[in-house]
Amino acid sequence: MKLAIVGKGGVGKTTLAAALARRSGARNRAVIAVDADPDGNLAAALGVAEDRVPAPIVQMKELIRERTGAGETGGGLMFTLNPRVDDLPDRFSVDARGVRLFVLGTVETGGQGCMCPAGAVLKALLQHLLLRVPDDVILDMEAGLEHLGRASARGVDAMIAVVEPGMRSVQTARRVKSLSADIGITSPFVVANRIRSRDQEDALRESLDGFTILGSIPYCPELVSTDLAGLPVELGQGPFAEAIDRIGEALEQRWSPTPAKAD
């Protein structure tokens, strides 16, 4: 299963990414959780100590120059657009209790991505993770999809926008839907988060026409306390765990192979 989780900052996409990764790991599935958000804190959500968090690949300038053949920055810079990256996930990931954490980072630009050595490495890594790695891959991404091009988009099983009650996160989800369509992802999904009432969920469903809603997560005060204390996301028992399990089952039902019929 290859999942890309996106949304406006603060809506809970990192919590969802960590929870789904934990769910896969608990089922003895090989899973890589990828932090591709410039303000990412997926490591903290998975309980990785600060001194064990791998450096973002995008900050490894010597590695990027080596893999792309780029010289120093400047006008007329030449480099390969298809660098070798297949060894990087194993070399630069860390174990987080059965989940492998890999930190990509992102190229800081004005919004259109960049045709630069670091961008070439990130695009190649995403293609490798989504098209060639047999593990479950869960991408915690920002709302922009600059480095998820058409080639890597072919490997995405579900682009999931996380929304919360309020039109700002709905508007971000609509923008994600438009960007997704531009690279060939035509079936966007939504998870509604921090739902306090049936009225809130109904209002979100009405405003998200054209999306498939995988499920909703109730507002959980204990999750807020966990975040404030800097503690990792745990499934445990209760409404949050039940909601994550329902979302996971909805995904599995869509992409599990259909058993062959007996003759």
N, C-alpha and C positions, 0 to 999 in steps of 0.2 A: 504494500500500500504506500503510495506516494502522495502526501498531503502538503499543500501550501496554505498556511494560515495567515490571514492578513486582517487589517482593520486600523481604525483610528487609534492613536496612542491612548492607552489607559482603559481600553474597553475589555481587557482580559484575554487577549489572544495568547500571550505568553503562558498564562495559567492553563488555557485549553491545550496548547502545544505540549506543555510538561505533563499534564494529566493523561493525554492520549498516548504519549511516549511511555509513561509509567504503566498504562493499561497493556500496551503491547509487550513490554518487558515482563510483566507479571504473567503473561501467557506464553512465556519462553520463546517469543519471537525476537529475532535480531532486529534492533531498531537504532537508527541514528537520528538524534535530535540536532537540528542545524539552526544556529542563531545567525540570521541574515538581516538583523535589524540594527541600524546604527546606534540606537539607544538600548540595545538588547540586554536583558537580564535573565536569559534562559538558564544560565549557569546557577544563579541563585535559586530559581524556581525548582531546579533539579537537585539542589543541595550540594553543589560542588563548592568546596572551600575556595576562597578568593585566591589563595596562593597556588591553586591547581588549575585555575581557569586558563585554557590555552589562548595564546595570542591570536587575534583575528588574522586570517590569512592575508587580508588586504594590507595589513601593516608590515608584512614580511618583504621589505623592499629588495633585499638581496635575492631571496628566493624568486620573486616575481621577475627580476632582471635575468636570473639564470634560466628560468623556464621559457621566457618569451624572447630571449636574445636581445632585449632592449638595452640601449646605452643610457646615458644620462638624459634627463628630461630636456626638452627643447623643441624648437621647430623642426619639422621634417623627421621626427623620431620614427624609426622602423622597427617592427617586432612581429613575431608570429601570432596569428589569431587562434591557433590551435595548439596551445602548449600542453605538454604532458602533465597530467594531474592525478593519475590513477593511484599513486602512492600516498597522496597527501592526507586523505581521510584517516588512514591507519596511523600515519606518522604524527598527526597533530590533533587527534581526538583523545578524550579522557573518559574513563568509565565512571558512570554515575549510578551505581547500584543496578547494573544490568542495562542501562541506557548509555550509548556512546554520545558524548557531546562534542560537536564540531562547530567552531566559530568562524564564519566567513567574514563578517563585517560588511561594509558597503563603501563604494566610492562616493565621496562627498562632492556632488556637482549641483548644478542649478536645476536639475529635474529631468534631464533627458538621458541620463546615463552618460557613459563616456567611452569613446573609442580610444582606450589607453591600455597599457600593459596590465594594470591591476584589473580593469574591467574584463579584459580577455581571459585572465585566469579565473575570475569569478564565474563568468559565463561557462567556461569549460568545466569547472567544478560542478556547477548545477546540472549540466548535461550528463556528466559522469554519474552523479548521485541519483538522478532521476531515471536515466536510461540504462545504466550498466550495473549498478550496485543491486544485489538481490535482496538486501535488507529493507524493512520498512523505513521510510524516510519522512520525517516531519519537519517542515521548514517554518520557522517563526520569522515572518517577513514584515517589512514596513508596508504601507498602503501602496506605494509605488512599485512597479514591476520591471524596473529598468533592466535588470540583469536576468530576467526570466524570458528569454527570447523564444521564437517559434520552435526551434529545435528542442530545447529542454521542456517546453510546454507539452510536447507530445507524451512525456512521461508522467504528467500530473494526473492522478486519478480524481482528485477533488481540490478545487480552489475554494477555501472556506473563509468567508468574511464574518468576523465576530461583531455583533452589534449589541447595544444596550438601549434601554428606553431613552428616546431623544432623537431628534432629526439629524443632528450632526453626524452621528455614527451611521445612520441610514444613508445620508448623502455620500459618505466615504464608501459605503458598500456599493452604491450605484456607480461611483467612479471606478472602483475595482472591477465591476461587471463590464464596463466599457473598455478598460485596459485589457481585461482578460479576453474579450472578444477580438481585440486587435491582434492577439497572438494565437488565436485559434481555440481558446477555451470557451465553449459556448454554453456550458451548464454550470453556472455559479451556485454555490451553496451558502447557507447562512446558519450560524448558531446564535441564538438569542441568549444574552447573558444578563445576570443580575435582575432577574424577573421577580417582582414582588407580588404580582396579582395576575389573574386571568385577563383582566382588562388591558394591562400593559402588553401581554403577549398577543392578544387579539389586535391591538393597535399596530404593533410591529408587523404582524402578518399582513395586515391591510396595506401598509406602506411599502411592503417588499414584494409587490406583484412582479412575477417573472423570475423570482428566486425559488430554489427548493430549500425549505427549512429542515435541517437535519434534526433539530431538537432545541430545547431550551434548558438553561441552567438557572436554578432559583438563586435569589440573593442569599448568600451565606455569611452571616456575621463572623463565623470562625475563620473563613478565608481572609476577611479583612484583617483580623487579628494576627493571622499567620503572616500576612504580607508586612504589616507594621513591625512585627518582631524579626523580620528577615529570615523566616523559616521556609523550608522547601514545601512545595505542593505535595500533599499526600492524599491518596484516594480514601483509605480507611472505609468507614461506613457512613451511611446517612444520605441525605438528598443530593449532595454534590456527587458522590460516588455513583449513585443510581443514575443521575443525569449523564455522566460521562459514559457509563456502560451503555445506556440507550443510544447515545450518539455513535459510539463504537460499533454497536450492533447494526445500526442503520447503514454505516459505511460498509461493513462486512457483507451485508445482504445485497448491496449494490454491486460489489466487485468480487465476491466469492465465486469460484467456478461452479457452473451448474452441473450437478451430477449427471453422468450419462444414463440414459434410460435403458433398462434391460430389454433384450429382444423378446 
